[in-house]
């Protein structure tokens, strides 16, 4: 049994209006969990037959708009990074909250159980050059490095063991001029499913949803949907019966194209499999403890 954890940046639960590109049955992955036309604030909470959907808080009792640095640190540690920092902060982890990722993260918890986590995202050489020069790592890469998990590179893509940020590898080939083939969204989904045969926790991060929200461009938002949704749908329908899928976000954004900023909307929590540890989840602080509980229950 493994947990497949997909972190989708910048996805909130917004109004059932035209400004919300998520409020559409074209999002078959989200519709699977909400039993409705996509994702919006009129969707009822679901918890039955191994399927859970509920909106959870991302504001963390701190004023202002939630940001990725503190939101992701909270999500991946289970502790309120925004409260510790005294503000919402991003896009990178805040100085006073880095210890949560460096010492107390989800990956550290999984390793402490004697289990094996992996981070599926691959990064080109230019990412490492820039991050090392400025010592500015994202929450996920900081967490992985601190837990001793080596970040994936082009070689891992060619071996089918990693996934690029845009899923199908086209940006690496077209923009970075790297010799990697384009793959389908379904083939990328199979990489997640296959990794779960080896690892106890499989994490993948998708950030283009947040970028699309900031663009305020419906056409671009639909392009991102057409990229992400088949990937999520394939995993949802083809994952192993004894695995658990968890999908959530760090803050709202894409659900309201009338504003360029993040929002204070709740974010969705989708779970397929062992939903028990998540039924009482109230905020993004509860996701890491829920995942750890699933793994503890299985190990026990």
C-alpha positions in Angstrom: 0.0 0.0 0.0 1.2 3.5 -0.9 0.1 7.1 -0.8 0.1 9.1 -4.1 0.2 12.7 -3.1 -0.4 15.3 -5.8 0.0 18.9 -4.8 -1.7 21.3 -7.2 -0.6 24.9 -6.6 -3.2 27.8 -6.5 -6.5 25.9 -6.7 -9.3 27.2 -4.4 -13.0 26.5 -4.0 -14.7 29.5 -5.7 -18.1 30.7 -6.8 -20.1 28.8 -9.4 -19.6 31.6 -11.9 -18.1 32.3 -15.3 -15.0 33.7 -13.6 -14.3 30.3 -12.2 -12.8 28.0 -14.8 -12.8 25.1 -12.3 -16.7 25.2 -12.2 -17.0 23.0 -15.3 -17.7 19.3 -16.0 -14.7 19.5 -18.3 -12.7 18.9 -15.2 -13.5 15.2 -15.1 -11.0 14.6 -12.3 -12.5 17.1 -9.9 -16.0 16.1 -10.9 -15.2 12.5 -10.0 -14.8 13.6 -6.4 -17.5 16.3 -6.1 -20.1 14.4 -8.0 -20.9 17.7 -9.6 -19.8 19.9 -12.5 -16.2 20.5 -11.6 -15.2 22.3 -8.4 -17.1 25.2 -6.8 -18.7 26.4 -3.5 -22.0 24.7 -4.3 -20.5 21.2 -4.3 -21.5 19.2 -1.2 -18.9 17.5 0.9 -18.5 13.8 0.0 -17.2 10.9 2.2 -18.5 7.6 1.0 -17.2 4.4 -0.7 -13.6 5.4 -0.3 -14.1 8.8 -1.8 -13.7 12.1 0.1 -14.1 15.7 -1.0 -14.1 18.6 1.4 -13.0 22.3 1.3 -10.3 23.1 3.9 -8.9 26.4 5.2 -5.7 27.8 3.8 -5.8 31.2 5.7 -4.4 29.7 8.9 -5.9 32.4 11.2 -3.5 35.0 9.7 -4.8 38.1 7.9 -3.9 38.9 4.3 -3.7 36.7 1.3 -2.2 33.2 1.7 1.2 32.7 -0.1 3.1 29.7 -1.4 6.1 29.9 1.0 4.2 29.7 4.2 1.2 27.7 2.7 3.4 24.9 1.3 5.5 24.8 4.4 2.4 24.3 6.5 1.0 21.7 4.0 4.2 19.7 4.1 4.8 19.9 7.8 1.4 20.0 9.5 2.4 23.1 11.5 1.2 26.7 11.0 4.1 28.3 9.2 2.2 31.5 8.7 1.6 31.9 12.4 5.3 31.3 13.1 6.3 33.8 10.5 3.7 36.2 11.7 2.5 36.7 8.1 1.8 35.0 4.8 5.0 34.9 2.8 6.1 33.6 -0.6 7.0 32.3 -3.0 9.9 30.7 -1.2 9.9 29.4 2.4 10.4 32.1 5.1 13.6 32.2 7.1 12.0 31.5 10.4 10.0 28.5 9.0 12.6 26.7 7.0 13.3 24.4 10.0 9.9 22.8 9.5 11.0 21.6 6.0 14.5 20.8 7.1 13.7 18.8 10.2 10.0 18.1 10.6 8.6 17.6 7.1 6.3 14.9 5.7 9.3 13.2 4.2 11.1 13.1 7.5 7.9 11.6 9.1 7.8 8.9 6.5 11.4 8.1 6.9 11.0 7.9 10.7 8.4 5.2 10.1 11.0 3.2 8.2 9.2 3.8 4.9 10.4 5.2 1.6 9.2 8.5 0.1 10.0 9.8 -3.4 9.6 13.1 -5.2 8.7 12.7 -8.8 9.4 16.1 -10.2 12.5 16.5 -12.4 14.6 19.7 -12.7 16.9 20.9 -15.5 20.5 21.9 -14.8 19.6 25.6 -14.9 17.3 25.2 -11.9 20.1 23.9 -9.8 22.5 26.6 -11.0 20.0 29.3 -9.9 18.9 27.7 -6.7 22.4 27.0 -5.5 23.7 30.5 -6.5 21.1 32.2 -4.4 20.4 29.4 -1.9 16.7 29.8 -2.7 14.9 26.4 -2.9 11.2 25.8 -3.2 9.3 24.2 -0.3 9.2 20.8 -2.0 12.9 20.8 -3.1 14.0 22.0 0.3 12.0 19.2 1.9 13.4 16.6 -0.4 17.1 17.7 -0.1 16.8 18.0 3.7 15.5 14.4 3.9 18.3 13.1 1.8 16.2 12.5 -1.3 18.1 13.3 -4.5 16.3 15.5 -7.0 15.5 14.1 -10.4 17.3 15.3 -13.5 17.1 14.6 -17.2 18.5 11.1 -16.9 15.6 10.1 -14.6 13.2 11.4 -17.3 14.8 9.3 -19.9 14.4 6.2 -17.7 10.7 7.0 -17.1 11.2 7.6 -13.4 10.3 11.2 -13.1 7.8 13.8 -14.4 8.4 17.4 -15.6 6.5 20.4 -14.3 4.4 20.6 -17.4 3.8 16.8 -17.4 4.4 15.9 -21.1 8.1 17.1 -21.3 7.5 19.4 -24.3 9.0 22.5 -22.6 12.3 20.7 -21.9 12.6 19.8 -25.5 11.3 22.9 -27.2 12.5 25.7 -24.8 15.5 24.1 -23.1 16.6 22.1 -26.3 17.1 18.9 -24.3 16.7 15.6 -26.1 13.7 14.2 -24.2 10.7 12.7 -26.0 7.2 14.1 -25.6 5.0 11.8 -23.6 1.2 11.6 -23.1 -0.5 12.7 -19.9 -1.5 9.1 -19.4 2.1 7.9 -19.7 3.1 10.5 -17.1 0.3 9.2 -14.9 1.6 5.6 -15.2 4.9 6.9 -13.9 3.2 7.9 -10.7 1.3 4.6 -10.5 4.4 2.5 -11.1 6.4 4.5 -8.5 3.9 3.5 -5.9 5.0 -0.2 -6.5 8.4 0.8 -5.1 7.8 3.7 -2.7 5.4 4.2 0.2 4.8 7.9 -0.5 4.9 9.3 -4.1 4.7 13.1 -4.3 4.2 15.2 -7.5 3.9 19.0 -7.6 2.1 20.9 -10.3 2.4 24.7 -10.3 1.0 25.9 -13.7 -2.5 26.2 -12.2 -1.1 29.0 -10.0 0.5 30.6 -13.1 -2.8 30.4 -15.0 -4.6 32.1 -12.1 -2.2 35.0 -12.1 -2.6 35.4 -15.9 -6.4 36.1 -15.6 -6.6 34.4 -19.0 -9.4 31.9 -19.5 -7.9 30.4 -22.7 -4.6 29.8 -20.8 -6.6 28.3 -17.9 -8.3 25.9 -20.2 -5.0 24.9 -21.8 -3.7 24.0 -18.3 -6.9 22.0 -17.6 -6.4 20.1 -20.8 -2.9 19.3 -19.6 -3.6 18.4 -16.0 -7.0 16.9 -16.0 -6.2 13.8 -18.1 -3.2 13.1 -16.0 -5.3 13.3 -12.8 -8.1 11.3 -14.3 -5.8 8.5 -15.4 -4.3 8.1 -12.0 -7.7 8.2 -10.3 -9.1 5.4 -12.4 -6.0 3.3 -12.7 -4.3 3.4 -9.3 -4.0 0.2 -7.4 -7.0 -0.7 -5.3 -5.0 -0.7 -2.0 -3.3 2.7 -2.6 -4.6 6.0 -1.4 -4.6 9.1 -3.6 -4.5 12.6 -1.9 -4.8 15.9 -3.8 -4.9 19.4 -2.4 -3.5 22.9 -2.8 -1.8 25.6 -0.8 -4.1 28.6 -1.5 -6.8 29.8 -3.9 -6.1 31.6 -7.2 -7.3 29.9 -10.4 -10.9 29.7 -9.2 -11.2 33.5 -9.6 -10.0 35.0 -12.9 -11.4 38.4 -12.0 -8.3 39.0 -9.8 -4.6 38.6 -10.4 -3.9 37.8 -6.8 -4.3 34.8 -4.6 -7.6 34.4 -2.7 -8.8 33.6 0.8 -11.1 30.9 -0.5 -10.8 27.4 1.0 -8.9 24.8 -1.0 -10.1 21.3 -2.0 -9.1 18.1 -0.3 -9.6 15.1 -2.5 -8.9 11.6 -1.2 -9.5 8.2 -2.8 -8.7 5.1 -0.7 -8.3 5.3 3.0 -10.3 8.4 3.8 -10.6 7.9 7.5 -7.7 10.0 8.7 -9.0 12.9 6.6 -12.7 13.0 7.6 -12.1 15.6 10.3 -9.6 17.7 8.4 -10.2 21.4 8.8 -7.2 23.1 7.2 -4.0 22.4 5.2 -2.3 21.7 8.6 -4.2 18.4 8.6 -3.0 16.9 5.4 0.5 15.7 6.4 -0.8 14.2 9.7 -3.5 12.4 7.6 -1.0 11.0 5.2 1.2 9.8 8.1 -1.8 8.2 9.8 -2.6 6.3 6.6 0.9 4.9 6.4 1.0 4.2 10.1 -2.3 2.3 9.9 -1.1 0.2 7.0 2.3 -0.5 8.7 0.5 -1.5 11.9 
